[in-house]
Amino acid sequence: MSIRNFYKTSLSLAAITIGGITIGGLTVLPAQAGLLVSNITGNNVLEYDEITGDFIRTFVPTGSGGLTNPNGLLLAPNGNVLVSSWGNGSVQEYNGKTGAFVRTVVSPGSGGLANPIGMFFGRNGNLFVNSFGTNSILEYNNTTGAFLGTFIGPDSGGLSRPVTSIFGPNGNLFVSSFGNGSVLEYNGLTGAFLRDFVPSGSGGLNLTEAISFGPNGNLFVNSSGSSAFSDRVGLSAVLEYDGNTGAFLRTVVPPGSGGLSSPTGLLFNPEGKLLISSFTTANVLEYDGATGEFVKTFISPGSNGLVNPTQILLLPTSVPEPNSAFGIVVLGVFGSVWVLKRNKKVMKTPASGSIHNSFTGGFSIR
């Protein structure tokens, strides 16, 4: 077979390997990725299929590396996954492919860290952690985990129990302030307070959880107890605000839609669907990212031990190793195009952290 015909054959095969096929004993599989869900009461991190929601495996086993009440999830530059350990005030690192424990990045209580939730990497490459228990955001050396200082001080700008921190399109840092139902904006380099981007209670916002800038550039916010609809904490909604001004635009997901109760994690997947972890109903729900219309229950209640889901994180696509050199060509042609197309979408989705004010069984974190 000539080189030209070989490539033509490879391309033809690649075009039909979306569902996985077997040719002459060679099984060719499509690129795959998983959705991680931190199971705060179960003390583990579970992995589900990003397309079907089916359970794949327990990614981080219960208590691995001393993990206690896992909450925030963050993909590290080296491809590993960082998990904030709410119960003992630490940050743990796990292998991004196997989930095996790698090391303790931030030691328990380092720098005064208490009840860590959301995490992010700054422009200087350092690790920043939301310290829910001390109303502050702390900075650590990403390599050694050494405490470097307080990036945003206690109560700066009225910060009360920070949950999620994300960089906005303007380069500034936006932080959800759980305690007073607001979203605050800070200088992304210095941590200096700039303004109340979403003032306390705007649009009925109450108990601010995860936040994310959507595909349309606006800010989407999980409200764990939206007072616009009821004075009763627990009536939940997802609200949308103008990405430039912070003005309230609409209620994207109305209270109770799809059974939503106490929304914690929030994520736009590559297809533009909105995935929300519902804390008290122990599941993950899917909504239309544009209209907010309920689509389906993405992860069933209690699936494989899911008790109280907090943050959700989409892992990068990985291409399974083929069992022959010919398969490498097939996957190299098809997989690289598929991965690049998908990862281009994923890069637009900022990471976020989440927590809720109470656990089942009366275990309270407030």
Phi, psi and chi 1 to 4 in degrees:
 res  aa     phi    psi   chi1   chi2   chi3   chi4
   1 MET       -  132.1  177.8 -175.3  -68.1      -
   2 SER   -71.6  159.7   68.0      -      -      -
   3 ILE   -59.0  -40.9  -68.0  -64.1      -      -
   4 ARG   -61.7  -47.0 -178.8  177.5  179.8 -179.2
   5 ASN   -67.7  -31.5  -71.7  -25.3      -      -
   6 PHE   -62.5  -46.8  177.5   78.9      -      -
   7 TYR   -66.3  -37.6  -79.3  119.1      -      -
   8 LYS   -62.5  -41.6  -74.5  178.7   65.2  178.1
   9 THR   -64.8  -42.8  -58.0      -      -      -
  10 SER   -60.7  -44.2  -60.9      -      -      -
  11 LEU   -65.1  -38.5  -74.0  169.6      -      -
  12 SER   -64.9  -42.4  -61.9      -      -      -
  13 LEU   -65.5  -41.3  -71.8  173.7      -      -
  14 ALA   -60.2  -35.0      -      -      -      -
  15 ALA   -67.7  -17.9      -      -      -      -
  16 ILE  -117.4   19.7   56.9  174.7      -      -
  17 THR   -98.8   15.1   55.8      -      -      -
  18 ILE   -59.6  -41.4  -65.3  177.2      -      -
  19 GLY   -93.0   -6.0      -      -      -      -
  20 GLY    89.5  121.3      -      -      -      -
  21 ILE  -134.8  166.1   59.9  173.5      -      -
  22 THR  -122.2  122.8  -60.3      -      -      -
  23 ILE  -127.7  114.3  -59.0  176.2      -      -
  24 GLY    57.9   38.3      -      -      -      -
  25 GLY    86.6   -5.3      -      -      -      -
  26 LEU   -96.1  117.9  167.1   65.4      -      -
  27 THR   -96.9  123.3  -60.5      -      -      -
  28 VAL  -111.6  123.5 -178.4      -      -      -
  29 LEU  -109.9  151.6  -62.6  175.2      -      -
  30 PRO   -75.9  168.4   29.7  -36.4      -      -
  31 ALA   -64.1  147.7      -      -      -      -
  32 GLN  -132.2  156.5  -63.5  178.4  -22.4      -
  33 ALA  -155.5  159.1      -      -      -      -
  34 GLY  -121.2  160.4      -      -      -      -
  35 LEU  -107.8  118.9 -177.9   75.2      -      -
  36 LEU   -90.5  141.2  -62.5 -174.9      -      -
  37 VAL  -131.0  122.5 -179.3      -      -      -
  38 SER   -80.3  126.1   50.9      -      -      -
  39 ASN  -106.0   87.0 -171.9   21.7      -      -
  40 ILE   -63.1  -37.5 -165.8  166.2      -      -
  41 THR   -81.3  -28.0  -52.6      -      -      -
  42 GLY   -82.8   -5.3      -      -      -      -
  43 ASN    57.9   34.4  -71.9  -40.8      -      -
  44 ASN  -148.9  175.8   56.3   18.5      -      -
  45 VAL  -123.7  126.4  178.0      -      -      -
  46 LEU  -106.7  150.8  -53.9  177.0      -      -
  47 GLU  -118.9  135.1 -177.3  178.6   -0.7      -
  48 TYR  -128.6  158.1  -60.5   85.9      -      -
  49 ASP   -65.2  129.7 -172.4  -76.1      -      -
  50 GLU   -69.1  -17.9   66.0  153.6  -22.2      -
  51 ILE  -100.3  -44.3  -62.8  174.8      -      -
  52 THR   -98.5  -23.0   66.1      -      -      -
  53 GLY    83.0    3.4      -      -      -      -
  54 ASP   -69.4  145.8  -67.0  -25.3      -      -
  55 PHE   -67.2  134.4  177.6   73.1      -      -
  56 ILE  -105.0  -53.5  -64.7  177.9      -      -
  57 ARG  -171.9  167.7   59.1  175.4  169.5  164.9
  58 THR   -83.1  106.5  -62.2      -      -      -
  59 PHE   -70.1  -49.4 -175.3   74.5      -      -
  60 VAL  -116.8  113.3  176.8      -      -      -
  61 PRO   -62.6  159.4  -21.8   34.1      -      -
  62 THR   -53.4  122.4  -60.8      -      -      -
  63 GLY    73.8    6.1      -      -      -      -
  64 SER   -56.6  127.1  174.5      -      -      -
  65 GLY    68.8   17.2      -      -      -      -
  66 GLY    87.5   12.7      -      -      -      -
  67 LEU   -60.2  128.1 -172.5   64.1      -      -
  68 THR  -133.0  117.5  -52.8      -      -      -
  69 ASN    53.3   67.4  -54.6  130.7      -      -
  70 PRO   -61.8  142.5   25.5  -35.5      -      -
  71 ASN  -135.1  -84.4 -166.5  -11.3      -      -
  72 GLY   -70.3  146.5      -      -      -      -
  73 LEU  -126.4  137.1  -59.5  171.5      -      -
  74 LEU  -147.2  132.5  179.2   65.5      -      -
  75 LEU   -83.5  122.9 -172.1   66.5      -      -
  76 ALA   -83.5  159.6      -      -      -      -
  77 PRO   -57.8  -28.1  -26.6   36.3      -      -
  78 ASN   -84.5    3.9   61.7    3.2      -      -
  79 GLY    91.9   -5.8      -      -      -      -
  80 ASN   -82.8  171.3  -72.5  -20.9      -      -
  81 VAL  -114.9  128.3  175.6      -      -      -
  82 LEU   -97.3  138.9  -57.7 -174.2      -      -
  83 VAL  -128.3  126.4 -176.6      -      -      -
  84 SER   -82.2  130.5   60.4      -      -      -
  85 SER   -99.9   95.4 -175.8      -      -      -
  86 TRP   -56.4  -43.2  167.0  -85.9      -      -
  87 GLY   -66.9  -33.2      -      -      -      -
  88 ASN  -119.5   11.9   61.3   12.0      -      -
  89 GLY    63.6   48.5      -      -      -      -
  90 SER  -139.5  174.4   66.0      -      -      -
  91 VAL  -129.5  127.8  175.6      -      -      -
  92 GLN  -113.1  151.3  -48.1  -65.6  -19.9      -
  93 GLU  -115.7  136.3 -179.8  177.6   -7.5      -
  94 TYR  -130.3  150.3  -59.8   88.6      -      -
  95 ASN   -60.3  130.4 -175.6  -74.2      -      -
  96 GLY   -69.9  -13.9      -      -      -      -
  97 LYS  -104.8  -39.9  -66.0 -177.6  178.4  179.0
  98 THR  -103.2  -21.1   66.9      -      -      -
  99 GLY    81.3    4.1      -      -      -      -
 100 ALA   -67.3  144.0      -      -      -      -
 101 PHE   -64.8  132.6  175.0   68.0      -      -
 102 VAL  -106.0  -55.0  175.8      -      -      -
 103 ARG  -170.3  167.0   60.6  167.3  178.3  155.7
 104 THR   -90.9  113.8  -64.4      -      -      -
 105 VAL   -77.8  -49.9  179.8      -      -      -
 106 VAL  -117.4  119.1  177.7      -      -      -
 107 SER   -67.3  152.6  -59.1      -      -      -
 108 PRO   -51.9  124.8  -29.0   37.1      -      -
 109 GLY    76.1    4.1      -      -      -      -
 110 SER   -58.8  127.5  174.4      -      -      -
 111 GLY    70.0   12.2      -      -      -      -
 112 GLY    91.0   11.6      -      -      -      -
 113 LEU   -58.9  127.0 -176.4   62.0      -      -
 114 ALA  -139.6  124.2      -      -      -      -
 115 ASN    54.9   63.3  -54.4  132.2      -      -
 116 PRO   -68.5  143.6   28.0  -36.2      -      -
 117 ILE  -127.5 -104.6  -54.1 -174.1      -      -
 118 GLY   -67.0  152.0      -      -      -      -
 119 MET  -137.0  156.9  -55.9  168.1  -73.6      -
 120 PHE  -158.2  160.0   64.7   95.5      -      -
 121 PHE  -100.4  131.0  -72.8  100.1      -      -
 122 GLY   -82.0  176.1      -      -      -      -
 123 ARG   -66.7  -20.8  -65.4  179.3 -176.8  176.9
 124 ASN   -86.9    2.0   57.7    5.5      -      -
 125 GLY    87.0   -5.8      -      -      -      -
 126 ASN   -78.6  162.7  -71.3  -27.8      -      -
 127 LEU   -95.8  131.9  175.5   67.2      -      -
 128 PHE  -117.3  137.3  -65.4   78.4      -      -
 129 VAL  -129.5  131.2 -176.2      -      -      -
 130 ASN   -75.0  119.5  -71.0   -1.4      -      -
 131 SER   -98.6   91.2 -177.3      -      -      -
 132 PHE   -56.8  -39.6 -173.9   91.0      -      -
 133 GLY   -74.1  -16.9      -      -      -      -
 134 THR  -120.9   10.3   59.9      -      -      -
 135 ASN    55.2   44.1  -60.4  -36.6      -      -
 136 SER  -149.7  168.6   57.9      -      -      -
 137 ILE  -123.0  124.5  -62.0  178.4      -      -
 138 LEU  -109.2  151.4  -51.5  178.4      -      -
 139 GLU  -114.0  137.4 -178.7  177.5    0.2      -
 140 TYR  -134.9  151.6  -60.4   87.0      -      -
 141 ASN   -70.1  125.6 -177.6  -72.8      -      -
 142 ASN   -66.9  -27.2 -179.6   44.0      -      -
 143 THR   -83.7  -48.1  -57.9      -      -      -
 144 THR   -98.1  -21.0   65.6      -      -      -
 145 GLY    80.3    5.9      -      -      -      -
 146 ALA   -66.8  140.9      -      -      -      -
 147 PHE   -70.5  130.3  175.2   64.3      -      -
 148 LEU  -108.7  -25.5  -61.3  177.8      -      -
 149 GLY   153.9  175.0      -      -      -      -
 150 THR   -91.7  117.6  -60.8      -      -      -
 151 PHE   -78.0  -47.0 -176.7   64.9      -      -
 152 ILE  -125.5  118.9  -63.0  177.8      -      -
 153 GLY   -73.6  163.5      -      -      -      -
 154 PRO   -53.4  128.5  -25.7   35.5      -      -
 155 ASP    68.0   11.9  -54.2  -46.4      -      -
 156 SER   -60.3  120.9  172.6      -      -      -
 157 GLY    69.5   15.6      -      -      -      -
 158 GLY    87.4   14.4      -      -      -      -
 159 LEU   -58.3  127.1 -176.5   61.5      -      -
 160 SER  -136.5  106.8  175.7      -      -      -
 161 ARG    59.4   71.4  -60.6  179.1 -179.9  179.1
 162 PRO   -65.6  137.0   27.2  -36.1      -      -
 163 VAL  -111.5  -63.1  174.8      -      -      -
 164 THR  -116.6  139.6  -55.3      -      -      -
 165 SER  -128.3  124.2  -62.8      -      -      -
 166 ILE  -138.0  151.0   58.6  173.0      -      -
 167 PHE   -83.8  135.3  -73.9  105.8      -      -
 168 GLY   -90.4  174.7      -      -      -      -
 169 PRO   -58.0  -25.8  -25.0   36.3      -      -
 170 ASN   -87.8    1.9   60.5    3.0      -      -
 171 GLY    87.0   -4.6      -      -      -      -
 172 ASN   -84.3  164.9  -71.5  -26.5      -      -
 173 LEU  -100.5  130.3 -174.2   69.0      -      -
 174 PHE  -112.2  130.5  -65.6   79.6      -      -
 175 VAL  -126.6  130.4 -177.5      -      -      -
 176 SER   -82.9  125.8   60.7      -      -      -
 177 SER  -103.0   96.0 -175.2      -      -      -
 178 PHE   -58.9  -42.7  178.5   89.7      -      -
 179 GLY   -64.6  -33.0      -      -      -      -
 180 ASN  -120.2   13.5   55.4   21.1      -      -
 181 GLY    60.9   56.6      -      -      -      -
 182 SER  -146.6  171.8   65.4      -      -      -
 183 VAL  -127.1  124.3  177.9      -      -      -
 184 LEU  -107.8  148.6  -52.5  177.1      -      -
 185 GLU  -114.5  132.6 -177.1  176.7   -2.2      -
 186 TYR  -128.9  156.7  -61.5   85.8      -      -
 187 ASN   -62.8  127.8 -176.5  -69.8      -      -
 188 GLY   -68.6  -17.1      -      -      -      -
 189 LEU  -100.6  -39.4  -66.8  175.0      -      -
 190 THR  -104.1  -21.0   66.4      -      -      -
 191 GLY    83.0    5.4      -      -      -      -
 192 ALA   -67.9  137.8      -      -      -      -
 193 PHE   -68.7  135.0  174.7   68.6      -      -
 194 LEU  -109.8  -51.8  -62.3  177.3      -      -
 195 ARG  -171.5  165.3   59.2  170.9  170.0  163.8
 196 ASP   -78.9   99.0  -73.7  -33.1      -      -
 197 PHE   -67.0  -47.5 -174.4   71.7      -      -
 198 VAL  -118.7  105.4  175.9      -      -      -
 199 PRO   -60.4  156.2  -22.5   34.4      -      -
 200 SER   -53.9  125.4 -179.6      -      -      -
 201 GLY    81.8   -1.0      -      -      -      -
 202 SER   -57.8  126.6  173.3      -      -      -
 203 GLY    69.4   13.1      -      -      -      -
 204 GLY    90.7   10.8      -      -      -      -
 205 LEU   -61.6  130.8 -177.5   59.7      -      -
 206 ASN  -151.1  131.3 -172.6   23.1      -      -
 207 LEU    56.9   75.6  -57.7 -178.5      -      -
 208 THR   -72.5  125.9  -44.0      -      -      -
 209 GLU  -106.4 -127.6  -70.1  -84.6   -0.5      -
 210 ALA   -70.7  148.2      -      -      -      -
 211 ILE  -131.0  152.7   59.3  176.7      -      -
 212 SER  -159.8  140.7  176.4      -      -      -
 213 PHE   -81.7  124.1  -77.6   93.5      -      -
 214 GLY   -82.1  177.1      -      -      -      -
 215 PRO   -58.6  -25.3  -25.2   35.8      -      -
 216 ASN   -87.9    2.5   61.5    2.6      -      -
 217 GLY    87.5   -4.2      -      -      -      -
 218 ASN   -88.0  164.5  -70.7  -28.3      -      -
 219 LEU   -96.5  126.9 -176.6   69.1      -      -
 220 PHE  -106.7  135.5  -69.4   73.6      -      -
 221 VAL  -132.7  130.7 -178.2      -      -      -
 222 ASN   -81.8  121.2  -79.0   -8.6      -      -
 223 SER  -107.5  113.9  178.7      -      -      -
 224 SER   -75.8  -20.8 -172.7      -      -      -
 225 GLY  -149.2   89.0      -      -      -      -
 226 SER   -83.5  106.6 -174.2      -      -      -
 227 SER   -70.6   -9.6   58.9      -      -      -
 228 ALA   -68.9  -22.4      -      -      -      -
 229 PHE  -110.3  -22.8  -53.6   98.8      -      -
 230 SER  -166.0  152.2  172.0      -      -      -
 231 ASP   -82.7   -6.0  -68.5  -29.0      -      -
 232 ARG   -85.5  119.8  178.4  169.3   58.7   85.6
 233 VAL   -62.7  134.7  171.7      -      -      -
 234 GLY   117.1  -15.9      -      -      -      -
 235 LEU   -81.5  110.6 -170.0   54.0      -      -
 236 SER  -108.6  157.5  -48.4      -      -      -
 237 ALA  -157.7  166.1      -      -      -      -
 238 VAL  -116.7  125.2 -179.9      -      -      -
 239 LEU  -113.3  152.6  -50.2  176.5      -      -
 240 GLU  -121.0  136.7 -178.7  178.8   -3.4      -
 241 TYR  -128.7  151.2  -60.0   85.8      -      -
 242 ASP   -58.7  129.5 -174.2  -79.1      -      -
 243 GLY   -70.0  -14.0      -      -      -      -
 244 ASN  -103.1  -39.6  -65.4  -46.5      -      -
 245 THR  -104.8  -22.2   66.7      -      -      -
 246 GLY    83.4    4.3      -      -      -      -
 247 ALA   -66.8  140.3      -      -      -      -
 248 PHE   -67.1  132.8  174.4   67.6      -      -
 249 LEU  -108.8  -48.7  -62.8  177.0      -      -
 250 ARG  -171.6  166.4   61.3  170.4  176.4  153.6
 251 THR   -91.0  111.3  -61.6      -      -      -
 252 VAL   -74.5  -52.6 -178.1      -      -      -
 253 VAL  -114.6  111.0  177.6      -      -      -
 254 PRO   -67.1  159.0  -15.1   28.8      -      -
 255 PRO   -55.1  132.6  -26.7   36.3      -      -
 256 GLY    80.9   -5.5      -      -      -      -
 257 SER   -59.8  122.1  174.4      -      -      -
 258 GLY    71.6    8.2      -      -      -      -
 259 GLY    89.4   13.6      -      -      -      -
 260 LEU   -56.8  131.0 -176.6   65.7      -      -
 261 SER  -147.1  114.9  179.3      -      -      -
 262 SER    58.7   70.4  -57.7      -      -      -
 263 PRO   -67.8  134.2   26.7  -34.6      -      -
 264 THR  -115.4  -84.0   43.7      -      -      -
 265 GLY   -71.9  150.6      -      -      -      -
 266 LEU  -142.9  130.9  179.7  158.0      -      -
 267 LEU  -152.9  134.0  177.4  105.5      -      -
 268 PHE   -93.2  123.4  -76.9   93.2      -      -
 269 ASN   -84.9  172.7   70.1   11.6      -      -
 270 PRO   -59.6  -20.6  -26.5   35.9      -      -
 271 GLU   -89.1    1.5  -74.0   69.3   44.3      -
 272 GLY    86.8    4.7      -      -      -      -
 273 LYS   -77.7  149.6  -58.6  -65.4 -175.5 -179.1
 274 LEU  -102.3  119.1 -178.6   60.3      -      -
 275 LEU  -104.0  129.9  -60.8 -178.6      -      -
 276 ILE  -128.1  127.5  -55.8  -71.3      -      -
 277 SER   -84.5  128.1   51.9      -      -      -
 278 SER  -102.3  106.6 -176.4      -      -      -
 279 PHE   -60.2  -52.6 -173.6   88.3      -      -
 280 THR   -80.8  -17.5   55.7      -      -      -
 281 THR  -100.4    2.2   54.8      -      -      -
 282 ALA    56.1   46.3      -      -      -      -
 283 ASN  -151.0  177.3   58.4    4.3      -      -
 284 VAL  -123.0  130.2  175.9      -      -      -
 285 LEU  -110.6  151.7  -53.5  173.8      -      -
 286 GLU  -117.1  134.5 -179.8 -179.5  -34.2      -
 287 TYR  -130.5  157.1  -59.8   87.3      -      -
 288 ASP   -67.9  124.7 -173.9  -73.9      -      -
 289 GLY   -66.7  -21.7      -      -      -      -
 290 ALA   -93.6  -44.6      -      -      -      -
 291 THR   -97.4  -22.6   66.8      -      -      -
 292 GLY    82.8    3.5      -      -      -      -
 293 GLU   -67.9  137.1 -179.8 -179.5   -1.6      -
 294 PHE   -65.0  132.0  175.7   66.7      -      -
 295 VAL  -102.2  -56.1  176.5      -      -      -
 296 LYS  -171.0  167.9   63.9 -179.8  178.5  179.5
 297 THR   -81.0  110.6  -62.6      -      -      -
 298 PHE   -75.3  -46.8 -173.4   72.0      -      -
 299 ILE  -120.6  124.2  -63.6  176.3      -      -
 300 SER   -66.0  150.5  -58.1      -      -      -
 301 PRO   -54.6  128.7  -26.2   35.6      -      -
 302 GLY    71.4   12.5      -      -      -      -
 303 SER   -53.5  115.3  174.8      -      -      -
 304 ASN    50.9   43.6  -71.0   85.3      -      -
 305 GLY    92.5    8.4      -      -      -      -
 306 LEU   -67.4  122.7 -174.8   61.4      -      -
 307 VAL  -111.6  -62.4 -176.7      -      -      -
 308 ASN  -132.3   90.4  -66.5  125.7      -      -
 309 PRO   -70.3  137.7   28.4  -35.2      -      -
 310 THR  -113.8  -96.2   47.3      -      -      -
 311 GLN   -85.5  154.4 -168.3  179.5   -4.4      -
 312 ILE  -125.6  142.2   48.7 -177.4      -      -
 313 LEU  -140.6  131.5  174.2   69.7      -      -
 314 LEU   -91.0  121.6 -170.4   63.3      -      -
 315 LEU   -75.5  152.1  -71.8  174.7      -      -
 316 PRO   -63.7  154.9  -17.1   29.8      -      -
 317 THR   -69.1  137.6  -59.1      -      -      -
 318 SER  -126.4  143.2   58.9      -      -      -
 319 VAL  -102.1  120.3  179.7      -      -      -
 320 PRO   -59.5  146.7  -19.7   31.8      -      -
 321 GLU   -71.6  129.9  -68.0 -176.0    5.1      -
 322 PRO   -76.1  168.8   28.9  -35.1      -      -
 323 ASN  -102.1   21.2   55.0    9.0      -      -
 324 SER  -161.4  163.2   76.2      -      -      -
 325 ALA   -64.1  -32.8      -      -      -      -
 326 PHE   -64.9  -37.7 -178.9   73.0      -      -
 327 GLY   -64.9  -30.9      -      -      -      -
 328 ILE   -62.2  -41.2  -68.4  176.2      -      -
 329 VAL   -63.9  -44.8  175.6      -      -      -
 330 VAL   -59.6  -49.8  175.1      -      -      -
 331 LEU   -70.2  -32.3  -74.3 -180.0      -      -
 332 GLY   -63.7  -39.1      -      -      -      -
 333 VAL   -75.1  -52.7  174.2      -      -      -
 334 PHE   -75.7  -47.8  168.0   72.0      -      -
 335 GLY   -62.8  -41.4      -      -      -      -
 336 SER   -64.4  -39.3   60.3      -      -      -
 337 VAL   -66.7  -43.2  173.7      -      -      -
 338 TRP   -64.5  -43.6 -164.2   93.2      -      -
 339 VAL   -64.6  -46.2  168.5      -      -      -
 340 LEU   -61.8  -40.6  -72.9  173.3      -      -
 341 LYS   -64.9  -43.6 -178.9  178.0 -179.9 -179.2
 342 ARG   -72.4  -44.9 -179.9 -171.0  174.0  -78.2
 343 ASN   -66.1  -26.6  -77.3   -8.4      -      -
 344 LYS   -62.3  -35.8 -176.7  177.8 -179.3 -179.2
 345 LYS   -74.8  -43.0  -64.7 -179.4 -178.8  178.8
 346 VAL   -61.2  -35.6  171.8      -      -      -
 347 MET   -62.3  -18.6  -71.5  174.1   65.5      -
 348 LYS   -80.9  -11.5  -63.3  179.3 -179.1  179.2
 349 THR   -96.1  110.9  -55.0      -      -      -
 350 PRO   -73.2  151.1   24.3  -29.3      -      -
 351 ALA   -76.0  155.7      -      -      -      -
 352 SER  -148.2  158.2   60.9      -      -      -
 353 GLY  -116.0  162.4      -      -      -      -
 354 SER  -155.5  159.3   58.5      -      -      -
 355 ILE  -160.6  164.2 -171.0   63.5      -      -
 356 HIS  -129.8  165.2 -171.7 -107.6      -      -
 357 ASN   -79.8  -12.2   59.8  -49.6      -      -
 358 SER  -153.7  152.5   61.8      -      -      -
 359 PHE  -106.5  166.3  -66.0   84.2      -      -
 360 THR   -69.2  158.3   56.0      -      -      -
 361 GLY    78.0   10.5      -      -      -      -
 362 GLY    84.0    6.5      -      -      -      -
 363 PHE   -78.2  110.4  177.7   32.2      -      -
 364 SER  -107.0  144.7  176.6      -      -      -
 365 ILE  -112.0    1.7   65.2  171.9      -      -
 366 ARG   -87.0      -  -64.6 -170.3   68.1 -175.6
